[in-house]
Amino acid sequence: MQSLSDSGPFAPCPTPFNMAAHVLSQADAQKSKIAVSVVSSDRVTSLTYDELKAAVLGTGAGLLQMGLQPGERILLRLGNTLDFPIAYLAAIAVGLVPVPTSAALTEPEVARIVAELRPRLVLRDPSVSSAAGAPEMGMNTFRSLRKTPPAKWHMGDPNRVGYIVYTSGTSGNPRAVAHAHRAIWARQMMMDGWYGLGRDDTLMHAGAFNWTYTLGTGLMDPWTMGATALIPEAGTRTDAIGALLAIHEATIFAAAPGVYRQMLTRKALPDLPTLRHGLSAGEKMPAHILRMWKEATGKPLFEAYGMSECSTFISSSPAIPADASALGCAQRGRKVAIVDTEGPVPVGNSGTIAIHRSDPGLMLGYVDHPNETAERFQGNWFLTGDMGSMAADGQITYLGRDDDMMNAGGYRVSPVEVEMALSSAPGITACGVAEVEVKTGTRIIVAFYTGPAPLDEAGLHAYVEPRLARYKQPRAFVHLPVLPLGANGKLIRRRLHQFWPRTRMLH
């Protein structure tokens, strides 16, 4: 039996099509309903669906009146405010191509993007870094565009470029990923396959507006369903999020694993009577955080796996929870496999997680890098670069990046498996595992961890001994004040070896 999940094709995207029109298709039916609120302990800023649609189409019309043409790129250098999704949707609405970027990028990083993409315009908040090379529009001018008489939706081929995002760069240089308008059509598979999201829901996302996880799960998808989105105001402490969930009666909560960990370790959570469940994506959720969340709230938490090139396509959900430490199953309508160089591997074997090239959510390609795009495909399969295994019932277990996989005595070892076994050890708040060359020709598995204080290594060896096969067990443990994380909070395993003490002797 092959490691292949195929529930049949998903309904094709209609044509002509516009992504922003699809997202706001519920706006006319519920004009006065709150579409989004930015919330803090003492303030709420909201937009109704009518106000949101008017802001999007007015801003889009204003951009066209300035001389911009469909197909031209707009770089978004905006802060964590409602300006971000308005600019994003406004550009898409009139056929422009927005490029959302993190406010945390430095000037040299922005300069590289400007040189690579040659945007027609940069929309910039003065508090956010930028770079020369393209004309800029300030916030006062940008906000004044909302008063422009509304534009008409720019309808067209659903396969034309809709927007561009950058990969996280955790396995190399960040790449510009071009997505088609049809990508939003594919996100319907997440509504039941991950979220359990409906029109009456209020979904709070703890991320910044300019993170693609927030843009998709926190805003675009609730709006597509006619639900209400909640975003904590910029600067909100994680220990205040629980109270905001309770006060604003959120029914679904979405965040990265690190946010859940901080919420659970910094402050006791209040009762959350309206909350049905939580959502997690961005990286694998440690098993002990899953347990702590369930114990603290009594609510389930559902994970999803995806990437910049195809958003999320494997997940657990209220309808199909994950087994043990598995991520979940391929969403209904997706064609997913675990492959090697010959194609799908037998059930239970490890291989590369792959999604069929016919998936409507799959990228168009890396901008101006056709060879790199082609390298990611093996026949009809797009190779994610992540390792996994599939059980007979379709449940998929994540095993880490292909380039993170370790070798112990000829055995391939997943760092994620070791991290999961170690993460619930008393005194450990987070951990990362990597293969380290301790002397020429000698490499070992090392666990790097954070916690209040260094722990006794003999005790840690004793802790993992009954939980991992001997060849999977770390040979050494290193306490760090912090783990190396990317701008999106993901662990960067390839940097861990830098923290190995050169003077350390192994016994």
Helices and strands as residue ranges (DSSP letters): E 4-6, H 19-23, G 27-30, E 34-39, E 44-48, H 49-65, E 73-77, H 83-93, E 97-100, H 107-117, E 121-124, E 136-137, H 139-144, G 145-147, E 161-166, E 176-180, H 183-186, H 188-190, I 191-195, E 202-205, H 212-213, I 214-220, H 221-225, E 228-232, G 238-240, H 241-247, E 252-255, H 257-266, E 277-280, H 287-297, E 301-307, E 311-315, E 329-330, E 335-340, E 343-344, E 350-356, E 365-366, H 370-375, E 377-378, E 381-390, E 396-401, G 402-404, E 406-408, E 411-413, H 415-422, E 430-439, E 442-450, H 457-464, G 470-472, E 476-479, G 493-499
